[in-house]
Amino acid sequence: MQQAFGATIHLLRIITPGDFKTTRQLKAAMQEFAGQNQLQNVEYHIYAAKEVEEGILHFTEDAGMDMISLGVEPERIAGLFRKEISAALVNHVYHPVLTFKV
């Protein structure tokens, strides 16, 4: 899809008060992910917010994103559709939301 549209992939990590890691740690993890998945034309973003949902919504607005893709671990997919993240995104964002298994 990226090649078809000539899109830039923006990898985003939300830092919350309960889940702190350094910028250096997070950027290294994102670069490793991009390398393992052979992603090209990638930008890395680290955004601080009180809640993950809030951070995604605010980053999407601030950066003018066209689409949101969420990588979800298989054991967390059920939880994703039961509460917080998907509800906040689907109910408050006017962009397509794509989820995929990581």
Order of alpha helices (4+ residues) and beta strands (2+ residues): alpha-beta-alpha-beta-alpha-beta-alpha-alpha-beta
